[in-house]
Amino acid sequence: MMAFAAALEPLRAANRLSGSTLYGWSFYSRDGRPVIASNGVEVAVHGAVGADAKLDLLLVCAGTQETQPPSVTKWLRALARTGTALGGISLGAYALADAGLLDGRRCAVHWENLAAFTDRYPRVKTMPDILAIDGDRYTCSGGTSALDLMLQLVTDQHGRTLANGVSEQFIHPRIRDTHDSQRMAVQSRIGVANERLIAAVDLMEAAADEPQSVHDIARAVGLSPRQLERLFARYLRDTPSRHYMKLRLARARALLLQTTKPILDVAVASGFTSASHFSRRYRATYGRKPSDERAGVRS
């Protein structure tokens, strides 16, 4: 619902501020029936997928990565052939990628789904940015990034002054561009300002699949292993090795939940050298084996 509203409301505000109908919109569902969002709010629609509509831009909004029925894929491909620009909001990019409509294009996906999406669609140029505009393909990572995507659209079509006005209507002090990061800076996320600790956490997050030793990380940030241990204990009440393990296991869990990779492949992609070691660590952290996690997704 957040991403859906964030894509719609800037268009309404652009019409109001300009004093003219710059934009109009219609909603479509698979079967033409209202759609219930994950928060329980029901959204009425104007028609069903497959409608013979003349659209400048179609945005697919989705909160899950489930495979779309053939009717959706057929409609998206037909619109692409007639020159309709296409986009994906949040996990709507999955529907476009399944239809082959993002091959060779830059695409923004929510950070939780980034690794899984990249693995599933190797022909798509997946980006960690909040949004991506590649020709007539528009994607954003979800949440409030849909607001920035539409503000970019307003800027391109009607100028920066109107886009700035719309942004201010929503107490949005800056229009973020395609290269802005999705996630908070490490400093904000962990709540510390120590530059060397931040640098160490950055290195850990960047190398979750090919972990470095704590000794190498300490050396890279200009500290001894003992000094790094003291920083983690003081600011995070943790050890470097335990913090690093949590990051790797979180990556593994995302792959288990979002892909069909064999468990051994998930282990390797998360920096573990054996499935048994991975399974023990995973169970100690999440209280269940990786195989049970995967079975829960299937059920």
N, C-alpha and C positions, 0 to 999 in steps of 0.2 A: 504493500500500500504506500509506503514511503516513496519508493522509486516511481510508482505510477503517478502519484500526486505531484511529485517534483518535476515530472515531465510535462504535466498538463497545466499546472498553475502559471508558469512563466508565459505561456501563450495567452491565457486569459488576461494577465496583467499587461502584456504588450498591446492587446486590443484596447484595454481601458486607457492606458497612458497615451496611446497614439490617437485615440478618438475615432478609430476606424476598425473595421473587421479585417485585420491582417491575416488572422488564422481562424480556421474552423477545424473541427475534429469529430470523428466517429469512432465508436468502440466495436470490436468484433470478438466473438468467442467461437470456440470450436463448433458449437451446435446452435448458436443464436440465443442461448439461454443466459440469464444473469450469472455472473462469476462471483464466488465467495472468496474473499481474500483470506490469508492465513490468520488475520485478526478477527475474522467473523463478519466483516462488513461486506454487504452484497453490492455489487456494481452492475447496474443495468447496461445493456449493450444495444447497439442499433442494428446489428445483423450478424450473420454467421460467416465463418471462413468460407471462401469461395465466391463471395458476393462480387458481382460485376461492378466494382467501384473504381472511380477515377481518383487515384491518390497520388499526391506529390511525394509523400513519405509514409512508410508503414513502420511503426516501432513495435517489436514483439516484447511484451513484458511478461516475465516469468520468475517464479520464486523457487522452482525446482529444475532439475536437469533431466527430467524424464523424456524419453523419446516421443516425438510428436507423431500423430497419426498421418497416414499418407495424404489426407486432404489438406493438412496444413503445409506440408512440404510442396505439394503440387501448386497450391495457391501462391506461396512465396516465390517459387520459380517462375510462375506465369507473370507475376508482378514485375519481377526483375527483367524479364524479356521485354516488357512494354515500357521500361525506363523508370519505373517507380524506385525511388531511393529507399533503402532498407536499413533498419537498425535494430539493435538488441539492447534492452534495458535490464540490468542485473543479469539473470541467467537466461534471458531471452536470446543471448548469443548462441546458446546450444541449438536452438531451432534453426537458426541461419546456417550454422556450421554443419548440422546434419544434412541440410539441403545442398551443401557444397557452395554456398553463396558467400563464404568468407575465405575461400582458398586464395592464398597469396595476398590477403589483405591484413592490415594491422587491426587488432581487436583487443579491447579492454575487457577484463573479466574480474570479478570480485576476488580479492586476495586469497580467500579461503579455498577458492576453486581453481586458482591459477595453475598449480602443478598438474592437477587432474585434467584440466582442459587442454593444456599443452601436450600432454601425453596422448590424449584421445584424438586430437586434431593436429597432427604434425604439419599439415599444409597451411595452417593459419599462423600468422605472425602475432602470437599472443604477447600482449604488453602488460606491464605491471602498473601502468598509468591509470588515472581516474577515468579517462575517456580517450577514444581514438576516432578520428575522422579520416577515412581513406577513400577518396573519391566520393561515391554515393553510398558508402557504408558508414553508419554511425553506431558506435557502441559505447557503453559506459558501464562502470563496475557496480552500479546499484546505489541504493540510498540517495543521499543528496547529490551524488555525482550527476544524476539525471538533470538536476537544475542547471549545472554548469554546461552540460551538453546542449540543452535548449538555449541557454544564453549565448553559446557560441553560434548557434543557428540564427538567432535574432541578430547578433552582430553581423554575420555574413550577409543577411538579407536586408536589414534595415538600419544598420549602423551601430556604432559603439555607444552613442548617447542614449538611445532607447534601451539598449541592453543594460547599461549602467543603471538606468532608472528602474528597470524591472528588478535588477539585483538588489537595489536598495529597498524596494517594496518588501522583500523577504528578509530584511536585516542580514543580507549576505554581503559583507564588506568588500569582497574581492572575487572577480570572476576567475576561477581556476582554469588553467589551460591543459593541453593534452599531456604535458610532461609533469604535472603535479603528482606527487605520490599519494596512494590510497591511504596508507597507514600513518598514524602519528609518528613523529620523530621519536627515536629511541629515548631521548632525554625526557620527553613528555610521557611516554608510555611507562617507563620504569620509575619516573619521578626523582631522578637524580641529575646532577649537573657535572659530575666528575668526568672530565673529557676522556681519560684513559679507560675508565669503566665502560663508558658509552661506546668507545672504539672497539673494545673487546666483545661486547654484546653484538655490535654490528657485524664483526667478523664471524661470530657464531651463527648468526641468522643467515649470513650470505653463504655459508659452507655447511648447511645442515646435511647435504647429501654426501659430501666428502669431508668428514670432520677432521679438523686439525687437532694436534695435541695441545693440551693446556700450556705446556712449555712453549710451543711455537706461537700461540696466541699472546702469551705474556711478552715474549721477545718482540713480537710485531708491534705492540703498543708501548714498548720501552720500559717494561717492568720485569722483575723476577717473578717466578711462579709463586713464591711466598707473598710477595707484595700484592699480586693479583688475588690470591686467596683472601687476604685481609680486606681488600676493597669489596669483594663479593659478600664477605661476612658482615661488614659494616653497613653497606647500603642495601643489600638484597637479602640478607640473612640466609645465605645459601653458599654453596661452593661452586666454583666454575664448572667442574665436571658434572655436577648434578643439574645445574641450570642448562648446560649444553644438552644433556640427555633429555630434559623436558622439551626442548625445542625440536629435537629429532623425533621424539615420540609423537609430538603434536603433528608434525609433517606426515608421519606414518599413518596416523589416525585419519587425516584428511584423505590420503590415498586409498585407505581401506574403505572409507565411506563413499567416495566419489568415483572410484574406478573399479575395473574388474581385473586389475593386475594380480597375478599370483602372489601369494603372501611372501614367498622368497624374493620376488622382484621388489615388493614394497619394502622389505627389510634392506635390500641392497641400496635402493633409492633413498633410504633414510640413514645410510652410513653404517649399517650393521653387516658384519661379515658372515653371520650364520643365522638361520631361521630360529634355532633353539635359543640363542642368546636374545634375539629380538623378542621372542615370545615370552621369555621370563621377565624381561624388562617391561614389556607392555602390560603384562598381567599385574606386576607389582604396582604400576602406576594407575591403571584403569580398572583393575579388579576383574578382568576377563581376558581370555586369550584372543589374539588377533582373529582366529578362525570363528570364535563366537561373535565377535564384532561384525564380521562379514556376514555371518548367518543371520544376525539381527536385521541387517539392511535388507537382505533378500526377503525375509518374512514380512 
